[in-house]
Amino acid sequence: MYTTLQNAGIKLVNEILNFIAQDGSDPSEWYAGITDDKERRLFTEHGVKKENERLYIVLPAPDKETAELVESHLTDPVFGRMDGAPGGSSNGSFVYAYKKQSYTKP
């Protein structure tokens, strides 16, 4: 039996991994993180192109703990294998992942 937090986290992780699978790419080609401000973080700081909707996904997280759980699973070197690292000063309003490109940072 999972906790409410775990159930919410599993749902978000599965949504992101299914999105990546539809792209046909490996999760190691993606970057995952959490943010309070998806516009600033994705499109300004990371340089993701907003019009390339098939190359990124942003999902609302119910709370910071769930967002951190999702981020830790996605960036785990064995499970998720995505670039990114837990941490930062976000309250975790959103969980995101994007496919790394030559123009994105990192």
C-alpha positions in Angstrom: 0.0 0.0 0.0 1.5 3.3 -1.1 1.0 6.7 0.7 -0.9 9.5 -1.1 2.5 11.2 -1.7 3.9 8.0 -3.3 0.8 7.5 -5.5 0.9 11.1 -6.7 4.7 10.7 -7.4 4.3 7.4 -9.3 1.6 8.9 -11.5 3.8 11.9 -12.4 6.8 9.7 -13.0 4.8 7.4 -15.3 3.3 10.4 -17.2 6.8 11.8 -17.9 8.4 8.4 -18.8 5.4 7.7 -21.1 5.9 11.1 -22.8 9.6 10.3 -23.4 8.8 6.8 -24.7 6.4 8.4 -27.3 9.4 10.4 -28.5 11.4 7.2 -28.9 14.4 8.6 -27.2 16.4 7.4 -24.1 15.7 9.1 -20.8 19.4 10.0 -20.6 18.8 12.5 -23.4 16.4 14.4 -21.2 16.8 16.8 -18.2 14.3 16.8 -15.3 13.7 19.4 -12.6 11.1 21.2 -10.4 10.2 24.8 -10.4 7.8 27.5 -9.2 7.9 29.4 -12.5 7.8 27.1 -15.5 8.0 30.0 -18.0 11.2 31.4 -16.5 12.9 28.1 -15.7 12.2 26.3 -19.0 12.1 29.0 -21.6 14.4 31.6 -20.2 16.9 29.8 -18.0 17.1 26.4 -19.9 16.5 27.9 -23.3 13.8 25.4 -24.3 11.8 26.6 -27.3 8.2 27.0 -26.3 6.9 26.0 -29.8 8.6 22.6 -29.6 5.9 21.0 -27.4 6.9 17.5 -28.2 10.3 18.1 -26.6 9.2 19.1 -23.1 6.5 18.2 -20.6 5.4 20.3 -17.5 3.1 18.8 -14.9 1.6 20.4 -11.8 2.8 18.8 -8.5 0.4 18.7 -5.5 3.2 19.7 -3.1 7.0 20.1 -2.7 7.5 16.7 -1.3 5.9 15.0 -4.3 7.8 17.1 -6.7 11.1 16.3 -4.9 10.2 12.6 -5.0 9.5 12.7 -8.7 12.7 14.6 -9.4 14.8 12.2 -7.4 13.4 9.2 -9.3 13.8 10.8 -12.7 17.4 11.8 -12.0 18.4 8.6 -10.3 21.4 7.1 -12.2 19.8 3.6 -12.4 16.0 4.3 -12.5 15.3 7.5 -14.5 18.8 8.2 -15.8 17.9 11.8 -16.7 20.2 14.8 -16.3 19.4 17.1 -13.4 20.0 17.1 -9.7 17.7 17.3 -6.7 17.9 20.6 -4.9 17.3 24.2 -5.5 15.0 26.7 -3.8 11.7 25.7 -5.4 8.5 25.0 -3.6 7.9 22.4 -6.4 4.8 23.7 -8.0 5.7 22.0 -11.3 7.8 19.0 -12.4 9.3 19.2 -15.9 11.4 17.4 -18.3 12.9 18.4 -21.6 14.9 16.8 -24.3 18.4 18.3 -24.3 19.3 20.1 -27.5 22.4 22.0 -28.7 20.7 25.3 -27.7 19.4 24.3 -24.2 21.3 24.8 -20.9 22.4 22.3 -19.8 
